[in-house]
Amino acid sequence: MTNFSTTPPPPPPPAPMGMSTAAKPPRPAVVVGAALLVVGGALMIVGSFLSWFDFDGESFNGFSNGLENGDGTKDGPFFAVFGGLAIAFGVVQLASKKVLALGIIGVVTSALGLLAAVADVGDVNDAVDIIKAFGSDASTGPGLYVVIAGAVIAIAGSIATIAKRRV
């Protein structure tokens, strides 16, 4: 006759003090934050192509000739790239559950775009004032303000993503 009574194996050792053996649940989907990033990025791109200022009936945007910085670069492509990055971050956040790093990078890149756009608004306003001082007709356009709005919306989306807690 066989003996079917065997002793069960010993339980696993307890977890070290202050550590949990349960894995953290994944972060919930961040639809609102991702959508705000996509909308903000799209606005940054659109604002790059809209009129930044008008001078004697001619409209200038971020890609116009004659708007180069001292080093020969234009700022429109800069804002378009940062807008594209914001869109990419938003799309990846919809597909991924680990979004904390993307949210932080989104805040940083969108803030850089915001700072550059605010600096450009100052430059454009100075240029318009100088042109008007010489008696010519000049006015600011909506383009840079749309870029600023897009950057602020993208920052809000990134912050909403970071703030989303695990359930």
Wavefront OBJ file of the C-alpha trace (Angstrom):
o trace
v 0.000 0.000 0.000
v 1.264 3.467 -0.887
v 1.179 6.430 1.360
v -0.618 9.362 -0.326
v -0.108 11.794 2.483
v 2.805 13.991 1.604
v 3.661 17.229 3.223
v 3.193 20.362 1.112
v 6.275 22.361 0.182
v 7.186 25.235 2.497
v 5.810 28.688 1.659
v 8.089 31.194 -0.119
v 10.098 33.515 2.097
v 8.478 36.850 2.936
v 9.327 39.947 0.911
v 11.972 42.259 2.351
v 10.701 44.960 4.683
v 8.913 47.776 2.837
v 8.778 45.973 -0.521
v 5.677 44.551 -2.120
v 5.645 41.335 -4.098
v 2.706 42.491 -6.259
v 3.527 44.132 -9.585
v 2.274 47.648 -10.229
v -0.702 47.789 -12.549
v -0.138 49.519 -15.891
v -1.129 53.135 -16.209
v -4.588 53.653 -17.664
v -4.963 54.948 -21.193
v -4.306 58.672 -21.506
v -6.747 59.583 -24.253
v -7.267 63.200 -23.174
v -3.554 63.947 -22.782
v -2.725 62.278 -26.083
v -5.494 64.147 -27.891
v -4.289 67.474 -26.483
v -0.747 66.688 -27.638
v -1.958 65.904 -31.155
v -4.112 69.049 -31.347
v -1.327 71.231 -29.930
v 1.224 69.793 -32.346
v -1.115 70.358 -35.288
v -1.632 73.973 -34.244
v 2.136 74.504 -34.016
v 2.526 73.233 -37.574
v -0.390 75.293 -38.913
v 0.889 78.424 -37.147
v 4.245 78.017 -38.886
v 2.519 78.458 -42.254
v 0.107 81.250 -41.268
v 1.067 84.898 -41.634
v 3.455 86.149 -38.942
v 3.398 89.744 -40.156
v 2.424 91.849 -43.176
v 4.683 94.501 -44.689
v 3.497 96.743 -47.528
v 0.866 94.233 -48.599
v 3.204 91.231 -48.561
v 2.623 88.485 -46.000
v 5.507 86.664 -44.265
v 5.376 83.357 -42.400
v 7.968 81.109 -40.768
v 9.108 79.743 -44.127
v 9.308 83.050 -46.037
v 12.567 84.254 -47.552
v 13.961 87.251 -45.750
v 13.074 85.977 -42.278
v 16.354 84.186 -41.649
v 18.084 84.625 -38.310
v 21.640 85.858 -38.156
v 22.826 82.309 -38.883
v 20.641 81.904 -41.981
v 17.960 79.667 -40.436
v 14.204 80.192 -40.411
v 12.034 79.497 -37.376
v 9.037 78.001 -39.189
v 10.706 74.599 -39.685
v 11.708 74.591 -36.005
v 8.085 74.979 -34.925
v 6.917 72.428 -37.500
v 9.398 69.852 -36.161
v 8.367 70.453 -32.552
v 4.724 70.229 -33.602
v 5.466 66.938 -35.354
v 7.172 65.654 -32.206
v 4.128 66.574 -30.129
v 1.887 64.688 -32.561
v 4.213 61.669 -32.451
v 4.247 61.708 -28.634
v 0.445 61.821 -28.596
v 0.089 58.904 -31.010
v 2.641 56.796 -29.125
v 0.898 57.540 -25.834
v -2.337 56.130 -27.238
v -0.546 52.904 -28.176
v 1.641 52.573 -25.086
v 0.819 52.122 -21.436
v 4.184 53.350 -20.131
v 3.729 57.033 -20.750
v 5.524 58.819 -17.930
v 8.748 59.344 -19.884
v 6.841 60.500 -22.972
v 4.893 62.965 -20.855
v 8.065 64.448 -19.398
v 9.727 64.693 -22.821
v 6.523 66.236 -24.177
v 6.581 68.960 -21.511
v 10.225 69.753 -22.260
v 9.904 69.893 -26.050
v 6.641 71.839 -25.974
v 8.103 74.305 -23.467
v 11.090 74.855 -25.778
v 8.679 75.570 -28.624
v 6.706 77.952 -26.408
v 9.805 79.879 -25.344
v 11.025 80.198 -28.926
v 7.592 81.367 -30.121
v 7.363 83.997 -27.376
v 10.832 85.241 -28.339
v 9.770 85.405 -31.988
v 6.658 87.403 -31.088
v 8.948 89.951 -29.445
v 11.178 90.035 -32.526
v 8.221 90.419 -34.890
v 6.675 93.177 -32.770
v 10.024 95.013 -32.723
v 10.305 94.682 -36.507
v 6.755 95.968 -36.996
v 7.468 98.952 -34.720
v 10.640 99.796 -36.660
v 8.849 99.493 -40.006
v 6.042 101.756 -38.768
v 8.616 104.266 -37.480
v 9.809 104.680 -41.072
v 6.263 105.376 -42.242
v 5.559 102.042 -43.916
v 2.511 99.890 -43.330
v 3.083 96.768 -41.200
v 1.002 94.559 -38.921
v 1.350 91.303 -37.033
v -0.437 88.188 -38.204
v -1.964 85.290 -36.296
v 0.715 82.674 -37.055
v 2.959 83.008 -34.024
v -0.012 83.314 -31.708
v -1.367 80.030 -33.100
v 2.066 78.453 -32.487
v 1.959 79.709 -28.887
v -1.568 78.349 -28.384
v -0.481 74.990 -29.812
v 2.541 74.821 -27.527
v 0.415 75.640 -24.471
v -2.139 72.967 -25.429
v 0.664 70.427 -25.972
v 2.111 71.267 -22.548
v -1.367 70.789 -21.020
v -1.645 67.393 -22.729
v 1.758 66.331 -21.436
v 0.877 67.410 -17.903
v -2.448 65.577 -18.122
v -0.532 62.471 -19.159
v 1.912 62.749 -16.272
v -0.892 63.366 -13.786
v -2.843 60.258 -14.807
v -2.491 57.839 -11.880
v -2.534 54.081 -11.749
v -5.789 52.546 -10.598
l 1 2 3 4 5 6 7 8 9 10 11 12 13 14 15 16 17 18 19 20 21 22 23 24 25 26 27 28 29 30 31 32 33 34 35 36 37 38 39 40 41 42 43 44 45 46 47 48 49 50 51 52 53 54 55 56 57 58 59 60 61 62 63 64 65 66 67 68 69 70 71 72 73 74 75 76 77 78 79 80 81 82 83 84 85 86 87 88 89 90 91 92 93 94 95 96 97 98 99 100 101 102 103 104 105 106 107 108 109 110 111 112 113 114 115 116 117 118 119 120 121 122 123 124 125 126 127 128 129 130 131 132 133 134 135 136 137 138 139 140 141 142 143 144 145 146 147 148 149 150 151 152 153 154 155 156 157 158 159 160 161 162 163 164 165 166 167
